[in-house]
Amino acid sequence: MAINGIDVSSHQGAIDWKKVAASGVEFAMIRTGYSTTKDKRFDENYKNAVAAGLKVGVYHFSYAFNAVQAKQEAEFVLGLIKGKRLDYPVAFDFEEESAAYAKKKGIRITKELGTQIAQSFLSTVENAGYYVTLYTNMNCMNL
């Protein structure tokens, strides 16, 4: 049985959440932000998705290139989601753009370093009582 969901950020602009719910979408993964910058539509998207009756989770796009930065990003996210109902996990989003940013800073994201970064973020959020997941793709998994 498939469950229909979407992921959204400020890149989608203003969203008609009632229309989204009426289309058969059952849940939304809402971007909290990136690095330690809040998505400019996070609060609006969260509030309106919940009001439309959708289940929600969140994802955070990471630019961390070490475990300390990943922990800082996790703590930032915890501040944003405090007191909010989440039906789906907090996802750590690490993709090619994340690795490319690190490369510009002179850091090569190896499998070992990528694992340390992801574990730092995910364990920090999980230890705060949330379900977590990794949101990435095979290109990143095969660093």
C-alpha positions in Angstrom: 0.0 0.0 0.0 1.5 3.3 -1.1 1.4 6.5 1.0 1.6 9.7 -1.0 3.9 12.4 0.3 5.8 15.4 -0.8 8.8 17.3 0.4 8.7 21.1 0.3 10.8 24.1 1.0 10.7 27.8 0.2 11.6 26.9 -3.3 8.0 25.9 -4.0 6.7 29.4 -2.9 3.3 29.8 -1.3 1.5 26.4 -1.2 -2.2 25.9 -1.3 -2.2 23.2 1.4 -6.0 22.5 1.2 -5.5 21.8 -2.5 -2.5 19.5 -1.7 -4.6 17.6 0.8 -7.5 17.3 -1.6 -5.1 15.8 -4.3 -4.5 12.7 -2.2 -1.2 13.7 -0.6 -1.2 12.3 2.9 2.0 13.7 4.4 4.7 16.4 3.9 8.3 16.5 4.7 9.0 20.2 5.4 12.5 21.6 5.1 13.6 23.3 8.4 16.5 25.0 6.5 20.1 24.5 5.7 23.2 24.8 7.8 22.0 27.1 10.6 19.7 29.1 8.4 15.9 28.7 8.8 13.9 28.1 5.7 11.9 31.3 5.2 8.6 29.3 4.8 9.2 26.7 7.5 6.7 28.0 10.0 4.1 28.8 7.4 4.5 25.4 5.7 4.3 23.5 9.0 1.3 25.4 10.3 -0.7 25.2 7.1 0.1 21.5 6.3 -1.1 20.6 9.8 -4.2 22.8 9.4 -5.0 21.0 6.1 -4.9 17.7 8.0 -1.6 16.4 6.6 0.8 14.4 8.7 4.2 16.0 8.8 7.9 15.3 9.2 10.9 17.6 8.6 14.2 17.4 6.8 17.3 19.5 7.1 19.7 20.1 4.3 23.3 19.9 5.6 26.4 21.8 4.7 28.3 20.3 7.6 31.8 19.0 6.7 32.6 17.6 10.2 30.8 16.0 13.1 30.9 19.2 15.2 29.2 21.2 12.6 26.6 18.4 12.1 25.9 18.5 15.8 25.4 22.3 15.6 23.0 21.8 12.8 21.1 19.2 14.8 20.8 21.5 17.8 19.6 24.3 15.5 16.9 22.0 14.1 15.9 20.9 17.7 15.2 24.5 18.5 13.0 24.9 15.4 10.9 21.8 16.1 10.5 22.1 19.8 6.8 21.9 20.7 5.8 20.8 17.2 4.0 17.6 16.5 5.8 15.4 14.1 4.2 12.3 12.6 7.2 11.4 10.5 10.9 11.5 11.2 13.5 14.2 11.3 15.5 13.6 8.2 19.2 14.5 7.6 19.5 15.5 4.0 23.1 15.2 2.7 23.6 15.2 -1.1 26.1 16.0 -3.8 25.7 19.7 -3.1 26.7 19.1 0.5 29.9 17.3 -0.6 30.7 19.9 -3.2 30.5 22.7 -0.6 32.9 20.8 1.6 35.3 20.3 -1.4 35.3 24.1 -1.9 36.5 24.4 1.7 39.3 21.9 1.0 37.5 18.9 2.6 36.9 15.6 0.8 33.8 13.8 2.1 34.9 10.2 2.4 32.6 7.3 3.4 34.1 7.5 6.9 33.7 11.2 7.2 30.2 11.1 5.7 29.2 8.5 8.2 30.6 10.5 11.1 28.7 13.6 10.0 25.4 11.7 9.6 25.8 9.9 12.9 26.5 13.1 14.7 23.4 14.8 13.4 21.1 11.8 13.7 22.2 10.7 17.2 21.9 14.3 18.5 18.3 14.5 17.3 17.4 10.9 18.3 18.8 11.4 21.8 16.4 14.4 22.1 13.5 11.9 21.6 12.8 12.1 17.9 12.7 9.4 15.2 15.4 10.1 12.6 16.3 9.0 9.1 18.9 9.7 6.4 17.7 11.4 3.3 20.3 11.0 0.5 20.8 9.2 -2.8 23.1 6.5 -4.1 25.6 9.0 -5.5 26.3 10.3 -2.0 26.2 6.8 -0.5 29.0 5.7 -2.9 31.4 8.5 -2.1 
